[in-house]
Amino acid sequence: MSELAAVLFDMDGTLVDTEVLWWETTEEVADRLGHRIGPADAPEVVGRAVADTAAHLVRVTGRAQAAAVADELTEGFFRRVEAGAPVRPGAQRLLTALEAQGVPFALVSASPRVVVDQVVGGALAHVPFAFTLSADDTARTKPHPDPYRTAAGRLGLDPGRCVAVEDSPDGAASAEAAGCPVLVVPSLLEVPASEARTFAASLEEVTPELLRGLRRTAG
């Protein structure tokens, strides 16, 4: 059985069911700006960093300043996450199995640090992440490769030895660009296929053994 060096997990929509909370937050802010968001806005909302979504809302409405919109999005999202972020089906079982087998894992998120800390201190309390990365911790966040390259570097590993688990097109693009084999468990948006990506319908069907197979295929 091949070594599984490490697993790098996305947070929103992958380990916790927060993509819906982020959509609701964006909907609320967009309504205030006079814009009703719909399917055409989804690529600029789902899996995107706060700054990206704020810039999109400013572009489509021509109102407010991006920094002010970003602050409002962060505050609204934090408020919803604070009220409760359900763990995705199968997530706790997979994390427990990895811990039992001594496989290190980290959290690599495009959410602001304040939101990551709230989730890790709440819904994901007592999960032994090696560390957590937020959008505030790299010069560029997803879809750029910086987050996954940085995470692999912190573990002292080549990205090709770290399996990334993602749910969104931008997240999968980030991990793939960094050189990670990627397991995609889609949530709100369809994720395009590629040679570096393997798909699962739910984390309930994912095991450490499946992740080891991904590393062999990619390597």
N, C-alpha and C positions, 0 to 999 in steps of 0.2 A: 504493500500500500504506500503510495507516494506521500511525502511530507506535505502537510498543509501549513505553510509558514505563518499566515495571518489572514484575518478577514476584516475588511473595512466596510462598515455598514453606513448607508445613508440613514437619515432619521425620519423626515417627514414623508409619510406615505409608505415607508418601508418598515420601520420598527413601530411607529406610532401612527395612528389614523388622524393626522393633522392637516392633510392636503385640503380636506373639506373645510376645516376651520380657516385655513389661509384663503380659500376661495370666498368664503363668507365675509372675511375681513376686507378683501379687495372689493367685493360687491358693495359693501357698506360705504367705503371711501369713494368708490366710483360714483355711486348714487349721489353723494354729497356734491361731487364735481359735475353732476349733470350727465353722466354716462352710464348706460345700462350694459354691464359686461355680458358677453355670450361666448359661444364656441370660437369665434374669431379671435377673442382675447386670450384663450386658453394657453397658447404657446408662450405668451408673455407673463403668465401667472403661475401655472403649475410647474413646480420644480425650479422656479426662478428666484434669484436673490431679491431682497427687498428693494434695493436700488434700481434693479432692472424693471420691476413691476411699477415702481414709482415713476420712472422715466417714461414708461409706456402710457400711464394714465395722464401724465402731463402732455405727451404728444397727441393723444386722442381727444383731449378736452381743451387744450390751450389755456388751462387755468392753473393757478397755484405754482409754487416752486417745488422742484423735485425733492429737496431736502425736507420741506415741511410735509409733503405727502409721505415720504419714507418714514418720518417720525410717527405720523398718524397710523400708517400700516403696522409698524412695529408695536405700537401701544395697543392697537386693536387685536393683533394676533396674540400678543402676550396675555391679554385679558382672557381670551378664549382658551388658550393653552392652560392658564392658571386654573380655570374652572374644570379642567379634566381633558386628558388626551388618551384615548383608549389605545392599548397595545394591539398591534396587528395579530391576527390569528397565526399561531405557530412560532411567533417571535421568541417568546420566553423559552419554549422547548428547545429551539435551536441554540439560543445563547447558553442555556444550561448544558447542552450536549458539548458545545465547544469548550466551555469552562472545564467540564469533567475530563476532556481529552487533552487539556493543557494547551489549547490553541489560543493565542492572543487575538483580541479583536478590539477595534477602535471605532469611534463614531466620527463620520466625516459629513458635515452638514453645511448647507447653504443658508441656514437660518442665522440670525444675529446671536451673539453670545448670550444675551439676556434670555432668549427663548430656549436655546440649547440647555442652559443651566436650569431653567424651570422644568423642562422635560426630564432631564437627568436626575433632578432632585425630586421629581414627582412620579410620573408613570414608569420611568426606568430607574427608580431608586434601587440601590443595592446591586445593580448590574455592574460587574467588575471590568469596565472599559479600561484599556491601557491608557487611553487619553481621549479627549474629545476635541475636534476641530470645528470652529464656526466660521461663518463668512468674514468675521472680523480678524481672523488669524492668518490670512494669506493676502497678498497684494491683489490677486484676482480669485474670484470664486467660480463655481460651476457656471457655464460649461467648460471653462478653461481647465487644463490639467493640474494646475497648482495645488489644489487641496489633496488630491490623491498622491501626487509626487511628494508633498510635504509629509503626509501621513506615513508613507512607506519609509521615507528618510528617518523619521522619528523612531521607527522600529528597527532601523539599520538594515533594511531589506530593499532589494530591487523591486519596483512595482510589479514586475511580472510574476513575482512569488506571492503577491497579495491578491486574493479574490475580493472584488468589490460587489456589494449587493445593493442594487438600485431599483427605483420604480419609475423614473421619468426620463424623457429624451435627453435633457441637459445633463442629468446626473450620469447616465450611461455614457454620453459623449465625453464627459470629464474623465471618468475612470478609464475609458478606452484610450483616450489621448495620452494618458499617463503611462499606459502600457499594462494595465491590469486586465486579467480575464474578468468578465462581468457576468453576474447572474442578475437577470432582470425579472422582477415581480411587479408587473404594471399595476398602477392604481387608477388615476383619472385619465391619463393620456396614453394612446398607443405609442409604443417605442419601436422604431425601425429595427429590423434585423441586421446583423453583421456577423462576420466570422468570429469576432471576439465575444459575442453575446450568446448566452444560453438563457432560455426562458422557462419560468415556472409560474403556474397559476396562483400559487399561494406559498408562503413560507411553511405551511403545514406539510408540504411534500419535500421540503429541503432538509438534508442531513449533512453532517460533516463529510460522509463518504461521497455524496454527490459533489460537494465543493472540491474534494480532492481530485475527482475526475475532471473538473473544469481546469484545474491547474495542469494536469497531465496533457489535456488537449491543447491548452494555450502554450505550453512550454515545449 
